[in-house]
Amino acid sequence: MELRHIRYFLAVAEELNFTRAARRIGIGQPPLSNQIRDLEDEIGAPLFRRLPHGVELTEAGQVFLPEAQAIVARAEQAKALALRAARGELGRLRIGFTGSAAFSPIVPSSVRSFRRTYPEIDLTLEEAHTTRLLERLEAEELDAVFIRPGDADPPSFRSHALAEEAMMIALPSGHPLAGAASLPLSALSGEPFVLFPRIAGPSLFDGIIAACRQAGFEPTLGQVAPEITSIANLIAVELGVSVVPSAIAQIRVPGVAYVPISGNAPIARLTLATRRDERSAVVQNFIARMLATKAELG
């Protein structure tokens, strides 16, 4: 039994006339009669009773009618859902982000805009460090990740540049330099640095070390923060100083002062990474929403 047989049956059942039904669906009357006869043979019972000027439904046809209508309705629903899925209006999206990326305005704004535009997408968020996010992206456990890539984008992924922000010096508020309007990075020579583990963000970590060396000193690595967002808490108890993306300055931890870097300040970059061969319409829609949000934020 094919769907077209059911559609032909419904046309005849609604018109109660083979000629009008054939005209409505755009085929000749003899082929339509043959198709209905094939359907009746397959069912094993007549669906129509032929009359001098039309047809009427038999008892079998009356029972078959609502079921046939339901089948066609479900087929139309399935088609509509498939088209919506093809347009990226249905499905799921798994987004990862680093702790520091969450403080950049474009990240929450992009997610919020996407949710409002595509409310039926099953959206999940996961926070992790950059290395872990890229591992999960490659393993297809995440679909898109906001990361701090350093000076170079990850080569095996497709990256969408979002923002560049100057990094800032973070000091205990009681530090002698905490009240400065700005400081050269060299002012931190000899100070113990509070940094995150290199595995949490290799490119950003290496960028900070390289900037210190360019400023003429080798940073003294002290206390290790489990994540970049934990750095402020460790600085507040005077375990050292650090260099952080300016977005981190939004973390107003008592006992921490943020000072702009004068001269050649290192830059923290923010990108969205996806798999290079990604074809999901949902992911493409998220990228489009993110780029639109970037343009709106200027």
N, C-alpha and C positions, 0 to 999 in steps of 0.2 A: 504494500500500500504506500503510495507516494503522496507527498503533500499536495501536488497538483490535482490528484484525484479528489482529495478532500475539498480543495478550493472549487473544483468543478461541481461537486455535489452541493456545496453551499450556494453557488450561483443558481442552480436549478431549483433548490429548495426555497430560495428567496423569491425567484421570479415565477415559480410554478409553471414554467413554459420553456421548452427547450430552445425555441427560436430566439426568444428574448435573452435567455441565458447565454446562448452562443454569441449573440451580438455583443453582449456586455463584456465577455472575456476575450473576444476577438478571434474566435475560431469558427469553423463551419459547424452546422448542426449535426451532420453525420459523424464527424470525429468526436464531437461531444457525446453523442449517444453511445458510441463505442467505448469511450472512456468510462461512462457511468455503468455500462454493462460489465466492463472488466472489474470495476469496483464491487458491483453486486455479486459477481462470480467469486471474487476473493472473500467477501464477507459470507457468502453462502445463503443470502436472502435478498429478495427485491426491496429496494429502498423507495421506489416510486410506483405508483399505480397510474398507468396511462389512461387518460380521458380523451374524449373527442376533441376538446379544445385546450389541452394542457395536461398537467399531471397533478397528483396529490401524493403526499407522503404516506407510505405504508406504516404499519405499527413499528416495524423495524427502523424505517426512516425517521420516525418521530423520536425514537430512543437514540438513534445515531446522531441526530442534529445537534443537540447541546454539546455532545462530546466532540464533534467535529469543530464546532465553534471554539471550544476551549483549546483544541489542538492548534488551530490557526492563530488564536490570540497568543498562545505561548510561543509559537514560532516567531510572531512579530515582536514579542517582547525579547526573545533571545537575540533577534537581529538587532534591535535597538540597543541592547546591552553590549553586544559585540562592537557596534559602531562607536559607542561611548568609550569602551575600553581602548579601541584603536585611536581615538582622539586623546587618550590620556586622562579621561574624566573619571575613570574607575580604576581600582587597583590599589597598590601599596607603594609607599616611599619610605625608605629607611635612611635617615640623615645622621651623620656623625659630625662632631665638632670638638675642637680643643677647648680647654677651659678659658684661655685668653680670647679665643675667637668669639665666644659668647658675649663679650663686652663690646664688640664692634657693632654699631647700630644696624649695619646691613644684615647681620645674621638673624636677629629676632624679627626684624622688619620683613625680610624675605620669607621666613617661615610663616609669619602671620598673614602676609598677602597671599601666599599660596593656599593656605587653609581656607581663607575667605573665598577664593576663586574656585577651588576644587574641594568643597566640603565633604564629598563622599570618598575621597582618597584616605586609606588607612595610613596615617602618618605616625612614625615613631622616631624618637630622638635618642641619641646615645653620645655621652661624653667620654672621651678617652684621649690619650696623648697621640701625637702625630704618627709615630711608628705603628702603633696598634690600629689606628684608623685606616692607614694605608694597607695594612695586612688584611683587615676585614673587607676593605673595598675590593682588593684583588681576589679574595675568596668569595666574592659576591654575597657577603653577609650584610653589606651596606651598599647603598646606591649612589650616594654623593657625600663628600666630607669637606667641611671647612677646616683648613689647616694653615699653619704658618710655615711656608716652604723655604725660607731663607732666600738666597740670591738666585737660586735656580729652581724651576718647577720639577716635580718628580717626572722623570723621562718616560715612564711606562704608563702614565695616566694623561688624560686631557685636563688641562688646568684653565680656569677662568679667573683672571686677575680681578680682584675686587677693591683692594685698598692698600695704600702704603702709609704707614704712620711712623713718625720719628719716635725713637725710644727715649726713655727718661731715666734719670737716676732716682733710685728709691733709697732713702736714708732713715735711720731712726730720728724722730723729731728732736731728740736731744743732742744730735750730732752737731759739732761746731759749724759744719757746712750747710746744715738743713735750711737756714734762712736765706741762702743765696738766690738771686734772681735766675741765674744760670751758672753752670759749671762745665769746664772742659772734662772730658772723660779721664784725662790724666790726673785729675784731683783725687781719683779713687785708688791711685797707686799705693800699695801697701795695706789697703783695707781688705778684710776678709769678705769674700763674695758669697752671698746666698744664691745658689742657682738650682734649677731643676735638673734631674738626671739627663744626661745627653740623649738617652734612648727616647725620652719623652718628646724631644724635638731636636733632632740632630742638626738640622740646618740653622735653626735659630740659636741654639747653643754655640755652634761653631762661629756664627756671625758675631756673637757677643765677644767671644775669645779673640777673634781676629780684629775686632774694633779696638779692644784694649791693647793688643800688640801694636796696632798701627798708631795708637796714642803714646807708645813708648814704654809700656810696662807689661809684665806677665801677671795676669790676675791671680790672686791668692784664693784658691777655692776652699771655702769653709763648709758651713752647714749645707746639707742637701735638702731641698724642699721636695716633697713627693710630687707636687704639680706646680706649675707656674703660678696658679692662683693662691698657693699656700705661702708664697714668698713674703707677702706683706706681713703675715702673722709672725714669721720668724724675724723679720726686720724690726717689728714693734718691740720685741723683747731684746733687741740690741745684739743679735747674733751676727750682724754684718750689714753689708750694703748690696745693692744689685742694680741691674739695668733691665728695664721691663718695657714692653710696648705701652704707648701712652694710654691705650684703652684700659690698662690695668689700674691707672690712676683713679678710675671710678670706684675702686674698692677703697672706701674711706675707713681704713682701720686706724683707730686711735694709736698715736705713737709713731706714725709713718708720715714722712714728708716726701713729696715728689718734686724734683728739680729738673727743668729742661737742660739738655746738653748743648753747650755752645760749640761752635765749630762744626766739624764733620761728624754729625750724630749718626749712629747706625740706624737702619730702617727695618721695621718689622712689616713684612708683606702678608697679606691675607688672600688666599685663593680658595676656590671651590674645585675640588678634584673629582672627576668621574672616570670610569673605565674608558679607555680609548675607543673600544668597539661598542660602547653603549648605544642601544637602539630603542630603549624604552620610551614611549611617548610621555609617560608620567615624568620621567627624569628630564626630558626635553622641555616639558611644560614648566618644571621647577626652575630650570636654567633661565628660561624666558622671563619668568616672574622675578627671579633674582636680578637679572640685568635691568629689567624695568625699575625695580626698587633702587638699584644703584643709580640709575639716571635721575630718579625722583629725589634721592638724597643729595645728589650733586657730587 
